[in-house]
Structure formats: C-alpha cells, structure tokens
Amino acid sequence: MARFYAQICTFVFLIVTVGGFFLGNASHVATGQAQGNVQGVVLHMTYARDVVDLVLLAAFAAVGFVLGRAPGRLVAGAAGVVLLALAILGFFIGDSLSGSRSFAGLHFTLAVNIFDLVAGVLAILAALGTVEDEGPASIIRPTA
C-alpha cells in the first residue's frame, strides 16, 4: 500500500516542487502582498518550502520505485510524520495575507496546511497498512 501511495505522491510532489520554483519567493513582500501565489489561491511558497518538497519528492520516489516493502514502509511513515508535523505547526503559526508571519523561511497558509495534513495522514495510514509477508499460500497464490 505504501508503494502505491508513494507513486501517486511522487507525481503530486513533482508538480508541487516544480510549480513552487516557478511561483517565486514569498519572503520578498512587494506592494503589501507576498508572492508565491496561484491567481486567487494564497500559497506564499518560498524556496525553503520548495527544498522541503524536493526532499519529500525524493523520499516518495524512493519508496515508490526503488525500496523494498519494509524500508519503504518506514520511509513513507517518516515522510507522513514530517508532513503531519508541518501541518500541525502551520495551524498554530498561521500566516497573514501580506506574508508577514513565517517560521524558518516557511509560510503556513490554510491551503498548504490542509494539503500537508491530508498527505501526511494518508502516508501514515499507507505505511501502517502495508503487509510485509506474502500471506498464506492458496490455489490462486501457490508457494514458490
């Protein structure tokens, strides 16, 4: 389960990471409005957040396409914990429309917090739901 979820997250985080680099940096506030947004959606993406997304992209790509079940399960669970921690931190810190509140170069808008929360919880559930043994032998799946 973790492998399949990581393959989906690889695609999603590839879009988020590449898009984040093109959106600009919200740490430079111009005309009272921070950059790093998509039209009407306030994201306040920063280069620090893009690096975090790039690391998560690498972790999900490794789980989805390289690692075995047991290490993949651990890496997917760790990525889920990181995303969940970012979401919880984001809900406590929050951000303003001008992008004046940040922590360690990261801005925590509502859209980003919800994305982190959903992706983190699903990653943890996928890691916990991964079966590591082959299961019992049957007519459909005989032993090797």
N, C-alpha and C positions, 0 to 999 in steps of 0.2 A: 504494500500500500504506500509506503514511504517513497518508493522508486517512482511510482506513477504520479504521485503528488509533486515530487521534485521535478519531474519532467515538465509538468504544467507550470510550476513556479519558475523554471528556467526560462521559458518563453515569456512569462509575465515580467520577471525581473530584467530580462534583456530589453524589453520595451521601456520599462521604468528607468533603467540606468541610462540608456542611450537618449531617451527623451529628457531626462534630468540634466544631462550635459548640454543639451541644446536650449533649455529653458533659461539658462543664465543663473546668476547667483543672487539670492535674496538678501545676502548680508550687506549689499550695497543698496540702500534705500534712496530712490530717486522720486522726486515730486510727491513725497509723502506716501508713496505706495511701493512696497517691495517688489522686486522682480521674481522670476521663477514660477509664474502662474500660467495656467492654460485658460485663455479667454476669461470667462467669469468664475472659474474654479480657483480658489485661493490655495496654492500649494506651498509657496515660499521655498522652493527647492534650493539647496545650497550644494556647493561642491563637496562639503563634508558628508552630506547625506548621499550624494552620488557615489562616494567611495564606500560607504556602508552598504549601499545597494549592490555595488560591484562585488564586494566580499560575499554577500548573500547569494548573488548570482553564481559565483564560483562554487559555493558550498552546495547549492541545489543542483548545479550541473554535475558536480562530482557524485552526488547521491543518485541522480537520475541516470547517469550514463557510465560511471566508472566503478564505484564502490560496490561491494557485496551487500548482502542483507544486513548483517549485524553492524558493520561500521556505518552503513548508510542510514540505518535506523538511529544511531547515536548522533550523527551529523545533522540529520533532519530535525531531531528533537532539540538539539542545541540551537539550530537556526530558529526554530519556533520559539524557544525561550528568549532569544535575543529580540525577536520581533515583538513578543508579548511584553518584554521589559520596556522596549521603546514606546509601545502603546500606552502602558501604564504611566510611564514618565511623562509622556505627551499629554495625557489627560490631566495630570497635576500641574504641569507648567503652562500649557496652552500657548497661544500666540495671538497677536493683535493684527488688524488689517494692515497696519503700517510695517509689520515685521519687526517690531521693536523688542520682542521677547524671544530669546533663544538660549540654548544650553549646549555648550561645546560645539558651536557652529551649526547646530541643528535647530530648525524651526518645526514646531509641532502644531500644524493646523488640524482641524477636525477631519478633513478628508484623509490626510495621511495617517492620523491616529486610527481611524476606522479600518483603513487598509491594513495597517500593521496588526491590529487586533484580530481581524478575520484570518489573515495569512498565518499569523503566529499560532492561533488556536488550532487551525486546520493542520498545520505542520506537526504540532504536538500530538494531535489525535491520530494522524497518519503514522507517526513514529510508534505510538503505543499500539496501533492496530496491525502492525507488521508481524506476520507469523514467521518465525525463524526456522522451524523444522518443516520437513516435506509433508508431514501429515501421515495418516495411516495408508497402507497400501490397499488398493481395491482393484476391481476388474478394469476400471477406467484408467487408473494410475498404478500400474504394477511397479514393484520394486526393481531397481536397476540391476 
